[in-house]
Amino acid sequence: MTTDTNYYAIFVIGRDSTGIVADITKALFELGANINDSSHTIIGNQFAMLLLISADSGCDTGKVQHYFKGISEKRGLIVHVHQLKEQDIQRKGSDPGQLCVIHLYGADKPGIVYQVTNLLATNKVNITDLSTRRFGSDKNPIYIMYLEAEVPYDVDTKKLGQELNKLASDLNVEIKYELEEVASL
C-alpha cells in the first residue's frame, strides 16, 4: 500500500429501489474515490453491496462516512465504512488454483448449500462467489445455486467431480461442474 492512498471496505444494506447504485457511485465520485472491487445483489427486497475503494491519504473513515450521510438518510440505508490494512487489499500471494464453476438445480430442501460447501471445504476448495435463488411455489420449491471457486492444483479434480455427482444423486438435484478450461469456452 502506498502512503498516499487509503483503502476502505464499504458495506451498504437497505430496502431496494431504483437508483441506489447511481447514488452510491455518485457519492464515491464526489469523494474522489476509485472503486477497486465491488459486488451487489438483491435478496428478497433487500439491497446489499460490498465495495473496496481507494482514496487519497487526506481521506479518513469519517470523511467517507460523511459522503454517504445524504444517501443513507434519503434511502434509509445502513452504510458501514471500514479502513483496511495493507494485507487486506490484495488477494493472497500463493497460486489460487483452477477456476471452478458449479451450477445446481433441483427441488429445494434444507442443507443443500451446507452439503455442497462442506464437500468443497473438505477438498480445500476456496469459494469466491456464491448465489442462490428459490423459485416456484411452497408446494413445489425449486432451488438454484451458482458457485465460483478456486480448486488447488494438487486436488484430484476427477475425484472431486465424482464426489459432486454422488452428492447430486444423494440430494436428488442436478450439479454441473466445470473447470476453467471448459468454463472459458
Buried (B, 14 or more C-beta within 10 A) or exposed (E): BEEEEBBBBBEBBBEBEEEBEEBBBBBBEEBEBBBEEBEBEEEEEEBBBBBBBBBEEEBBEEBBBEBBEEBBEEBEBEBEBEEBEEEEBEEEEEEBBBBBBBEBBBEBEEEBBEBBBEBBEEBEBBBEEBEBEEEEEEEEEBBBBBBBBBBBEEBEBEEBBEBBEEBBEEBEBEBEBBBEEEEEE
